[in-house]
């Protein structure tokens, strides 16, 4: 087989091993630690929303050990301007993402893979192309913006439709912003992360800072890379 195929298989195996390790670490976090982390992440994202005042943003409903807490959409919606939209993903059969407006916790239904989705009208896979702020899940992100998802490729496809001027940010637990991650050509980078300890941080090469996403801590001090 060609050498590049061997290299690609090594990368895929490295991703698989990293996912196993990261998921095990998340599941081992005590409930109190998860709750405290969710509160800090929400506070930082609310501050970001209020600075950027997007007309349309996207997010998702964290489940299980994902950072941010299950009430994250409601918290973000409350921080948006009155005429703004918050869209949540709807997983399609081919693992691509459609989008629908979030109108409240009572308008969420259980869907596949343990996720919760909005019941409103589907807006199409290209709805994310009009978002100014995109909150993206991941198991880890490295300092160059490479993210490690769960392996379905859903968000790589969605991020390919996001305009370059949009701010893409990943909520993480402390310790999940790492030096380097295995990556493949189709992997899409993000511009910022938010962690409980360090708040929102822009990443190397990320243009998000041009729209006001200055690296900072929750205490309000600016923080360089």
N, C-alpha and C positions, 0 to 999 in steps of 0.2 A: 504493500500500500504506500502511497506517497507520504513523504515525511510530514507534510502539513496536516494530513489526517491524523497521524499519531499525535502531533502537538495539540490538535483540537480535542482529541480524546483525553489527553492529560489535563487540559483546561477544564473540560466538563467534569472530570473526576475530582479535580481540586474544588470546583464549585460545590459539588455534591457533599464532599467532606466538610467544607466550611458551613454549609447549611445545617448539617447534622449537629455540628458543634455549637453553632449560634442558637439554634432552636432549643437545644438542651440547656444552654445557659439561661435563656429567657424563661424557660419553664421552671428553672430552679430558683428564680427570684421570689422572695417572700411576698405575700399579698400586700403587706404594708409598704414595701419598697416599690412595688408596681403602682400602688395608689399615689404615693408621693411623687413618683416620676410623672404620672399622668397629669397631676396638678401643675407641675413645673412646665411641662411641655405645652399644656393648654395656655398657661399664662403667656409664654413666649410667642405662641402662634397668634393669640389674640392681639398682642402688641404689634406683631407684624401686619396683621390684617388692618388694624387701625392706622398704621403708617401708610400702607400702600393704597387703601380704600379701593379695592378692585371692584369693577362692575360685574365681573363673573369670576368665580374661583371654583376649583374642584377639590374634593377631599374624599374620605372614605370612612367607614365605620370600623374602628379597631376592634379586633376580637381576641379573646384569650390573653396571651402575654404581650400582644402588640402594644407599643407605647402610645399614649394619648387618651386612653379610656373610651368606653363605648358611647359616652355622651359628647364626644368631640364634635360631631356635626352640629349639634344644638348650640354648643359654646361658640363655634365659629360663626354660625348664622347670626347669633345675637350681636357679634362684633361688626358685622358688615353694614354698610350704608343701607338705608331702608329700601332703595330701589335695586339693590344688587342681587345676584343669583348665586346660590351654592348648589353645585351639581355633584352627585354621587355616581359611582360606576355601577353598571349592570353587566354582569359577566355573560357573554354570549357562548353559544355551543362550541365555536371555534377558538374560544379563550380570548377573543378580542373584547374590547370594552365599549359598550354603549353608555349613554349618560342620561340621567333624569334629575329634575330639580328636587332638592330636599325641602319638604314642607313641614317636617316635624317628626318626632319619634313614633307617633301613631301611624305614620305612613311608610313604615319600614316593614319588610317581610323577610322571613328566613329564606335563604337561597342555598345553592350548592356550596360545598367546601367550607361550610360554617359561617359564611358571610351573610350580611343583611343588606338588602337593597331597597331603593325607593320604589313605590308603586306607580308613580306618575308617568306621564307620556314620555316615550323614548325620543330622545333628541338626535340620535345618530352618533356614529363613532367619531365624526368630525366636530362634534360640539366642543371638545376640549381645545380645538384650534382657536377658539375665541376667549379662552381663559387667560387672565393676567397673573393669577397665582394658582399654582398646582401643588397640592400636598400629596406626596407619593409614599407608599409603604415600601419598606425594605428591611432586610435582616441586618445589613451593614452597608456602610459607604466608606470609600477611601478618600484620601485627601485631594485626589484629582477628580472627584465627582463620580467615580464608577460605583454603581450600586449592585448589591446582590439581592435579588428577589427570591421567590420560591420556585422559580424554574419554569413557569408557564409561558413567559414571554408577553403577558398581557400588557404590562406597563411599558415595556420597550416599544411595543406598537403604538400605544397611546402617546408616549413621549415623542415619537417621531412626528406627530401631528402638532405638537405644542410650538407656538412661535418662539423664535429666539429671544425676543424681548421679555417673555414671561419669566416669572420667578418660580423655580421648581425647588421644593424643600421637602426633606425627609425627616420625620420624627424618629429619634433613636433613643435607646437606653444608653446610659453612660458606658463607655468601653466599646461601643459599636461603630465609632468613627475610627478607622484603622489606617495604617500606613499604605497598604496596597491590597487589592483584591484581584483574583483571576478574572480575566475579561475576554470576551469574544467580540468579533467585529460588529455584531448587531446590537451590542449593549449600548444603551443611551445614558449619558451622564446627567447628573443633576447639579444645581448651582449652589445649594445650601443644605445644611442639616440643622436640626434643633435637638439639643440634649438637655437633660435636667440640670447638669452642673454648669455647662458653658453657654446655654442659650442658643441663639441663632448664630451660625458661623458660615460665612461664604467660603467656598472651596477654590483651590488653585485653578485659575483659568475661567472661573464662573463669572459671567457678566451680570449676575443678579445685583451686585453692589451698585451698578449704575442706576438702579431704580430704588435705591434707598435701603438696601438690605446690608447695613453696616454690621460687621461682626461685633457681637457684644455679649456681655453676661447679663443674667437676670437682675444684677445690681445696677445695670445701666452703664457699666464701664465699657469702652471700646476695647476690642481685643484683636490683635493682629495674628497672622498665621505664623 
